[in-house]
Amino acid sequence: MNIFLSHVATEGVLALVLKDWIQTIFKNRIKVFVSSDLHNIAAGDIWLVNLRNALTNAKLLVVLCSPYSVTRPWVNFETGGAWFKNIPVIPLCHSGQALDNLPSPLVFFHGLDIHSSNFPDELIQNLMIRAKLRKKPRVGKNKKEKMKEEIAATLLRIKVVASSRTTKPHQDKVGFILSKIATSNTEDCTCGKLAKSLKVNPNDLDVYLRHLIDRRFITRNTNRDGDCWYATTKAGRDYLVQHEDLLEGKSSA
């Protein structure tokens, strides 16, 4: 059985941990697609095509649901795609997201709480049902405890990233990044190239890019090959005109 594990970028580490445990426990009987895994999307691949193919071949969609991820359009896009293809959906709630407080349509699916003491057993049992497996894999108590410990440690890492995301971005740096996008060629406005030219960690840059998108100062665009880049909007250009001191060369990142 093929599983498509849907997640936001900042929760990719949790997706990889769950993928590793699921495939270890079920061996070759269950395969998990995770977009942040280089084995699923490698350099040179058209990532949007890989996503579409993985979702087409999936028999189950598992969604990592946190208070942040359930607000992101891409997670809802993948969930909607599974729904229209009649693919069962299992929400996995974590980091403060309650099962009974999921937004529609996720709230209509029976989900699991990652923080539950019985989570390993519940996950294994549900995957057995979906994969139509009769023989339950042998997973000892020690192995289940190790799984819970590894998940707990990963959730702590995600919590640190989440706390940094709630911090209001420094406005000078926001303006400097906006100026960089406004004065750069399209091919230089991917997240990777912007991070390199600005000498900013990609994860930190992602916080600023989301902030600019939320303020409608930039847009995120995708071409047919699946490549993404950012462009300034009229509101973004107007902001730069009104704040000339933030133009590139007059502020430091």
N, C-alpha and C positions, 0 to 999 in steps of 0.2 A: 504493500500500500504506500502511496505517495502522500506526504503531508506538506502543505504550504504553511510556513510559520510567518505570520504577518507581524511586523514590529516597526517602531520608529527608530531612527538612526542611533539615538542615545541609549536605546535599550537593546542594541545589537549584541552586547556581551551576554545578556541573559538568554537571548535567542540561541546563541552558540552553545551555551552550557546545556540548555534543554535539548538541543539537537544531539549533542554528544551523548547525553544520558539515554535518550530514547533509542538511538541507533545502537548503543552498546547493549541495552537491555533486550531489544527485539532482534538484534543482529541484522540479517539481511531482509527480514520480513517487512520492515518499515524503513522508508527513506524520507528524510526531512529536507525541504528546500528552505534555505535562509539566505536572503539577498546580500547580507553583509559577509557571507562566507565566500572567500576567494575560490573555493572549489565549485561554487554554484555560479558565480559571476566573476570571471577573471579579466585581467587587462586585455582590452581589444574586443571584448564581447559587447554586443548591443544590449545593454541591461534591460531595456524595456521589453525587448523580444524574449529574453530569458524569463522575465517575470510572467509574461503572457503565456508562454509555453508551460511553465511550472504550474500556473494556476489552472490551465486547461487540463493538465494531466493529474492534478491533485484529486484525491478522494476525500480529503478532509482539510479544512482551514482552521488553524489554531491562531488565535489573536492575543497578543500580549496587551493587556488593558491596564493602563495607569491613568490617573487624573489628567495627565498631559497627553498621552497617546490617543485617547478617545476623542480628542478635539482636533486631531490632525487629519486633513483631507485624504492623504494617501491610504491610511489605515481603513478609513470608511470606504474608499474607492475599491480596495481589495476585498473588503467584506461584501460590498454590493455585488462585485463580480462573482463571488462564490455563491451568493444568494440566487442570482439569476441563472447560474449553472446547476442549481440544486445540489450544491456541495454542502455537507453539514459543517456547521461552524461551532467551535468551542472557545469561548472567551476565557482567558487565564488572567484573573485579577490580581494586582499586586500594588504595593507602595501607596496604600490608602484608598484604592478604588474598590468600592463595595459592589458585590454582584447585583444587589437590588437597586443600585443607583447608576447602573449603566445607561447611557443614552440609547435611544432607538437608532437602528434596529437591534443593536447588540443585546439589549435587555430581554429580548424575546428568546434568546438561545440559552440553554442550560450550560452554565459555566462552572469553573473551578477556582478556588482561592489558593494561590501559591503558598500563602502563609499558614494554611491549615496543617495541623500535625499529621493528618492522613493523606496529604497531597500526593506522595509517591504512589500509594496504593490506588487512590482515586484516578490518577492519571493512567497508570498501567491498566486498570480495569476498563476504563473508557476507551483506550486505544485498542484493547483486545476486542471489544465489541465492534468498533468501527472497522477493524481489519479482519473481522470474522475469524478470529483465532480461537481454537478450542483449548489448546494447551497453554496454561499460564507460565510465563517465563519465571525461572527461579531467581528471586532477588532476596538475599538475606537481609536481616535486620541491620547489620553493620553497613551494608551497601546503601540501604535506604537512608540511614543516618548521614552517611557521607554525602549523598545526593542533596539532602536538606541543608547540610552545612555549606556546601558549595553554592547552592542557590542563595542562601542567606548572605554569604560573603559578596556575591555578585550584586544583590539588591542594595547592599551598603554602598558599593561603587556607583550604582545608578543614583542613589540618594545624593551623593556628593555632586554629581553632574546636575541634578535637578535643582539643588540649592543655588548653584552658580547661575542657573538659567533664570531664577526668580530675581536675581540682582539686576537693578536697572542699569543698562549699558551706559558707559560714560559718553556724554553727548559729543565731546570733541572727537572721540574715536569714531562714533557713528557718522559724524559729518565727514571725516576724513575718508572712511570707507565708501560713503555715498559719492564723494568727489572722485575717488579712484574709479568707480564703476562708470560714472558719467563721462570720464575723459579717456577711457580705455576702449580698445577695439573689442568687438564681440567675442573673438576667440580667446581673449585674455580675461574674460569675465566669468570663467568657471570658478567654482569654489576652490579647487585645488590651485589654480594659477593665481587667484587673488590672495590665497593664504601664503603662497610662496613670495609674491611680490611685496606683500605688506609685512612679511615676516611675523605672521600670526598663526598660532595653533589652529588647525581646521575646526576643531570642536569649539574653540572660543569664537572663531569667526562665524560659525553657524548661529550662535546666539545673536550676533549683531545683524546678520542677514535676515533672520526671522523677525527681529525687531523692525527692520526697515520694510519688510513685507507687510507686517501688521499695520505700520503707519502709511502704507500704500505709496512709499517712496521708490520702491523697486518692484519688479516682477520677476518671477522665475519662469524661464521659457525652456521648452524641450523641442528638439528637431526630430525628424523622422528616424534618425539613427539612435535616438535615445540620449543624446548629449544635452546637458543642461547648462544654461548660462543666465546671468542676471543683467537687467537693463533698468535704467532710471525711468520713472514716469514723469508726467508733467508736474505733479505735486512735488516730486523729488527735485526736479530742476528749479522749480520756484523756490524751494527751501534753500538751495545753494545760492541762488541770486540774492536772497534776503540775508544770507549769512556768508558773506564773501570771505570772512576770516577763517572759515573752515575749508576753504579750497586747498587742494593739494599743494604742498610746499610751504603753507603758512601754519600748519599744525603738524604735530608728530603723532604717529600711531604708537 
